[in-house]
Amino acid sequence: MGIWKAAIPWKPMNGEFRSFDPVGLAAGALIKADCSLNWTNPDDGKLYCFVSGTSLEFFLEKPQAYVERATAVFETIAKE
């Protein structure tokens, strides 16, 4: 059993980190997501996109920690 992508969004969605998966970023990898799996932070309204249900599940265990780590890695990569 798992999470299946229902459909790729008909209109391109732009998530945080230029739609790179935050779990991948936290691990130092640039993995582009199509935003068919996504989560919106209820506190600030930011949209995060994921490449798989597994990635989303891991992220939801500690969203703040993943956002902090992904932000640090993304800022380093964006400077290059």
ChimeraX attribute file (.defattr): number of C-alpha atoms within 10 A of each C-alpha:
attribute: neighborCount
match mode: 1-to-1
recipient: residues
	/A:1	3
	/A:2	7
	/A:3	11
	/A:4	10
	/A:5	12
	/A:6	8
	/A:7	10
	/A:8	12
	/A:9	11
	/A:10	7
	/A:11	6
	/A:12	10
	/A:13	17
	/A:14	16
	/A:15	21
	/A:16	16
	/A:17	21
	/A:18	13
	/A:19	21
	/A:20	24
	/A:21	28
	/A:22	33
	/A:23	26
	/A:24	18
	/A:25	22
	/A:26	19
	/A:27	12
	/A:28	16
	/A:29	16
	/A:30	18
	/A:31	14
	/A:32	17
	/A:33	21
	/A:34	19
	/A:35	24
	/A:36	19
	/A:37	21
	/A:38	20
	/A:39	17
	/A:40	13
	/A:41	12
	/A:42	8
	/A:43	6
	/A:44	7
	/A:45	9
	/A:46	12
	/A:47	17
	/A:48	25
	/A:49	27
	/A:50	26
	/A:51	22
	/A:52	18
	/A:53	15
	/A:54	13
	/A:55	16
	/A:56	21
	/A:57	14
	/A:58	12
	/A:59	20
	/A:60	13
	/A:61	10
	/A:62	10
	/A:63	15
	/A:64	12
	/A:65	14
	/A:66	20
	/A:67	19
	/A:68	13
	/A:69	16
	/A:70	24
	/A:71	17
	/A:72	14
	/A:73	20
	/A:74	20
	/A:75	11
	/A:76	11
	/A:77	13
	/A:78	8
	/A:79	6
	/A:80	5
